Amino acid sequence: MRIPHAARGLHSSAVCHDLSLRFKQLMARHAAPLAVISAAHANDRRAATVSSVTSLSVSDQAAPLITFNLKLPSSTSRLIHDSGRFSVNFLSGAPAAEEIARGFAGVARPANLKETDYLEQDVEVVGVDWFPVSDAPFETPMLNRTRVLKPDEHSPDSSESSSTRPANIAFARVDCTAKHCFSVRDHEIWVGEVERLELEDENLKPPPPALVYFNRQFVRVHVANDAAADEKPKVRRSHLSHE
């Protein structure tokens, strides 16, 4: 694609700095769902929290495509390069999901930093070995098969209803084959083809809350009941007021 000369972004440092600050404020008000990308290779497993996961393509003639981006350097990205695979864990609104999301939101470990020092920080590998792994050939950490119990609780019995059991940290997981990777400044944009999918009971009423990032905070989103949704008035052109 040929980009017109005027659209190439020829700005001074001061203009770029101001634009970056305002853009960060803009994106802080853009609510984004959270997911944990997990990868594995040669008994090494890593994970990273992202807010950039989106569906890229869905077709009856081919497997779905999904995309996200990772900031470099990233040990998770390195394992995706090495293995050619990754998993996307879609975080639920479970109370523990926020802590897990924080724990996996970090940067790659510097080569001169000891592992014991590294694990004391809120970085992307904290707790990665605490989760079960998906079947071969992926063998990536799965967050959708783990619940967090309070210290005084026992493991939930299978006879309990879903409404009384603690929610899984992730409500779904997809295992993907890496198809494309594009380097853009200090980020990598990944495209993966969905190979298999696990989704909790979609018939739950109401569905469990989801976890999103909004105004630099973790927010649990609940679905309004159907009665309240039906009462919402429709917006008409006569309701609009222009500035």
HELIX and SHEET records of a PDB file:
HELIX    1   1 HIS A    5  ALA A    7  5                                   3    
HELIX    2   2 SER A   13  ALA A   28  1                                  16    
HELIX    3   3 SER A   75  SER A   83  1                                   9    
HELIX    4   4 PRO A   95  GLY A  103  1                                   9    
HELIX    5   5 GLU A  115  TYR A  118  1                                   4    
HELIX    6   6 VAL A  128  TRP A  130  5                                   3    
HELIX    7   7 ASP A  226  ASP A  230  1                                   5    
HELIX    8   8 ARG A  237  HIS A  239  5                                   3    
SHEET    1   A 3 ALA A  32  PRO A  33  0                                        
SHEET    2   A 3 ALA A 210  PHE A 214 -1                                        
SHEET    3   A 3 GLN A 217  VAL A 221 -1                                        
SHEET    1   B 7 ASP A  44  VAL A  50  0                                        
SHEET    2   B 7 ALA A  35  HIS A  41 -1                                        
SHEET    3   B 7 ARG A  85  LEU A  91 -1                                        
SHEET    4   B 7 ALA A 170  VAL A 184 -1                                        
SHEET    5   B 7 HIS A 187  LEU A 199 -1                                        
SHEET    6   B 7 ALA A  62  LYS A  71 -1                                        
SHEET    7   B 7 THR A  54  SER A  59 -1                                        
END                                                                             
